[in-house]
Amino acid sequence: MSSEITNETGLIPLQADTTLLQDPKKFSNGDLKTLEEIAQFNPRFFVRRRIFLTDSMHFNIYCIEPGQSNPLHKHSQSDEICYFVQGTGDVIIGDEIGAVKSGDCVHIPKDVGHEIINTGTERMIVILAQSPLPCAHEKVPNPPSEYRRVEFSH
């Protein structure tokens, strides 16, 4: 993936891969993409790809190999909704951590630190929306030294 811009120190993408936005549209007023054409993995770091972009929303896919994560960050002006398509792992929101699996949907309010970690043995695919724009990725100042485990009734 030649368009991937990375932070080699932290091995994380600094920007989403936007090559999918250059594909020809399948509808005159809209578009359609398949999971097979948008999912892409990298053995060195998680992959963030922009599926769609509107005036008010990013719609992305995160592809996370076992042991990889989307490192702790926040969006001071944007909410994020994550739908876990495949895999298992942990999600950190604020000072809490909880297990997630395929079929789970998580809301992350604006200005709250969060991280997605693939703790499983299979690849993780997460589809997410971020709104409103612009959606800046910002470092979390003074992150918690410990996280409180939250148990969900799955």
C-alpha positions in Angstrom: 0.0 0.0 0.0 2.1 2.9 -1.3 -0.2 5.6 0.0 0.2 4.7 3.7 1.8 7.4 5.7 3.3 6.1 8.9 5.0 7.2 12.1 7.9 4.7 11.9 8.7 5.3 15.6 5.3 4.2 16.8 4.5 2.2 13.6 1.0 3.8 13.4 -0.7 5.4 10.4 -0.8 9.2 10.8 -3.4 9.5 8.0 -6.0 7.2 6.6 -5.3 5.5 3.3 -7.7 7.4 0.9 -7.1 5.4 -2.2 -10.6 3.9 -2.0 -12.0 7.4 -2.5 -10.5 7.4 -6.0 -12.3 4.3 -7.2 -15.1 4.9 -9.6 -18.6 5.1 -8.0 -21.0 2.2 -8.6 -24.1 4.4 -8.3 -24.7 7.9 -9.8 -25.9 9.1 -6.4 -23.9 7.1 -3.9 -21.5 4.2 -3.8 -21.1 0.6 -2.7 -17.9 -1.2 -1.6 -17.4 -4.8 -0.4 -15.5 -5.9 2.6 -13.3 -8.0 0.3 -12.1 -4.9 -1.6 -11.6 -2.6 1.4 -10.0 -4.9 4.1 -6.2 -4.8 4.0 -3.7 -5.9 6.6 -0.1 -5.0 7.3 2.2 -7.1 9.5 4.0 -4.0 10.9 1.0 -1.9 12.1 -2.8 -1.6 12.0 -4.3 -0.3 8.7 -6.7 2.7 8.7 -8.6 3.1 5.3 -11.1 5.7 4.5 -14.1 4.0 2.8 -16.3 7.1 2.4 -16.0 10.8 3.1 -18.9 13.2 3.3 -19.1 16.9 4.3 -19.8 15.8 7.9 -18.5 12.3 8.4 -15.6 9.9 7.9 -16.5 6.2 7.4 -13.4 4.0 7.9 -12.2 0.5 8.3 -9.5 -0.5 10.7 -7.7 -3.8 10.0 -5.8 -5.0 13.1 -3.6 -8.1 13.2 -3.4 -10.1 16.5 -1.2 -8.2 18.9 -1.6 -4.9 17.1 -3.6 -1.8 18.4 -5.0 1.5 17.3 -3.0 3.4 19.9 -4.5 5.6 22.6 -5.8 8.9 21.2 -8.8 11.2 21.2 -10.9 13.5 19.0 -11.7 16.7 20.8 -14.5 17.6 18.4 -15.8 14.3 17.1 -17.8 11.3 18.3 -16.8 7.8 17.0 -19.0 4.8 16.6 -17.2 1.4 16.1 -18.8 -1.8 14.8 -16.7 -4.9 15.3 -17.1 -7.1 12.2 -14.5 -9.7 13.0 -12.2 -10.7 15.8 -11.9 -10.2 19.6 -10.0 -7.8 21.7 -10.2 -5.0 24.2 -11.4 -1.4 23.8 -10.3 1.3 26.2 -12.6 4.3 26.7 -11.5 6.9 29.2 -10.2 5.0 32.3 -12.1 1.8 31.5 -11.3 -1.3 29.5 -13.7 -4.0 28.2 -13.7 -7.0 26.0 -15.3 -6.7 22.5 -16.1 -9.3 19.9 -17.6 -9.4 16.4 -21.2 -8.0 16.5 -20.4 -5.5 19.2 -21.0 -1.7 18.6 -19.3 0.9 20.8 -19.9 4.7 21.1 -16.9 6.8 22.0 -17.8 10.4 22.9 -15.8 13.3 21.7 -12.7 14.3 23.8 -12.4 10.9 25.5 -9.2 8.8 25.1 -9.7 5.5 23.4 -7.7 2.5 22.0 -8.6 -0.7 20.2 -6.4 -3.7 20.9 -6.6 -7.1 19.1 -6.0 -9.6 21.9 -7.3 -12.5 19.9 -5.8 -15.0 17.6 -7.6 -13.9 14.4 -7.6 -10.7 12.4 -9.8 -7.9 13.7 -11.9 -5.8 11.4 -13.7 -2.6 12.7 -15.9 -0.4 10.7 -16.3 3.1 12.2 -17.9 6.5 11.7 -16.5 9.8 13.0 -18.5 13.0 13.0 -18.5 16.0 12.9 -15.5 16.9 10.8 -12.8 17.8 11.0 -11.8 14.8 13.1 -8.3 15.4 14.4 -6.3 12.6 16.1 -4.8 14.0 19.2 -2.5 12.7 21.9 -4.1 12.0 25.3 -2.4 14.1 27.9 -1.7 12.3 31.2 -3.3 8.9 30.3 -4.4 6.7 33.2 -1.7 4.4 34.6 -4.3 1.7 35.2 -7.7 0.9 33.6 -10.8 -0.4 35.4 -12.0 -3.6 33.7 -15.7 -3.4 32.7 -17.6 -6.7 32.3 -20.3 -6.8 29.6 -23.1 -9.4 29.6 -22.6 -10.8 26.1 
